[in-house]
Amino acid sequence: MNWSIHILEYGYVDNFPASNLFAAQPNEGHRRMPYCFGLLSTPTRKILVDTGFTDEQIYQRLTKKYGRTQWCTPTEALARVGVTPNEIDTILLTHNHFDHAGCVDKFPNAHVWIQQREIESYVAAKSRPPRFEFLTRSCQPNLPEHLATRQTTLVDGYAEVAPGITLHPAHDTHTAGSQLIEVTNQKDGTWIFAGDNVYSYENLTGLNNDGTFAPIAMTTGSATTWLTLADKMLEKVANNPHRILPFHESKLWTIFTTKTHKDGLHTADISLCQAPGLMESWLAGFRGCG
């Protein structure tokens, strides 16, 4: 089986503190941080990895906090590659944070997969006193109620979603029930969507490219657990960090063949193993898979 893989940017903030990306690193300055989600496709299937968000109040809050921003809705980002919301048949949620699970309701035909532990931990955290608000601060508040009204699989650990696509638990790392999405193509091997367990390639390669892991800073889990997870991710991809796909990494636009849209947002070709269903103008000039 072979899946085409794209990463679609639906927004960015221009002045994000690097100290929020790397634990115990207060003097790394600021950087542009994109907000993205993934698209997996074959001639007959279209799957999203996360869904992004659209919320004018959050746009304004982030702009006030981090300087200039740019946004489009996730459905607009999909339209740029010729995909409509009704074509999405599956959604794989890496975790329940607003910028990853905020638009699930925009894709009415999709079967949603998320770790059961992620939902149960969020519900339990909501019931705790207000002093525990940190545990729910970034979460999509209505996700459990919404999932109860539609076709959903609450995954208990490992699961196979489709040929070549598997889910792997990453519990007690970025969130209590995070998961990784592994995509293995016959033509070009294995890719891993890390969710927010990798913000930047520097988490994996070191801030000085010295090979020393730089653990993620924003987490409800354990740094030790994350270090073990990072090592396992790299092992799965033969220690090639560019086979691990972050959703908040601007280097994606220089590592992979990328189209820059008029508003400055990007769409990256990660693997073009399957082309049908995407706009011919978008595909022109892209390298093929394998």
Secondary structure, DSSP 8 states (H G I E B T S, - for coil): ---EEEEEEEEEEEEEEGGGTBTT-TTS-EEEEEEEEEEEE-SS-EEEE------HHHHHHHHHHHS-EEE--HHHHHHTTT--GGG--EEE-S---HHHHTTGGG-TT-EEEEEHHHHHHHHHHHTS-GGGGGGTTTS-TTHHHHHTTS-EEEE-S-EEEETTEEEEE-TTSSSTT-EEEEEEETTTEEEEE-GGG-SSTHHHH-TTSSS----BSS-SS-HHHHHHHHHHHHHHTTT-GGGEE-SS-TTHHHHSEEEE-TTS-EEEEEE-S--TTS-HHHHTT-----
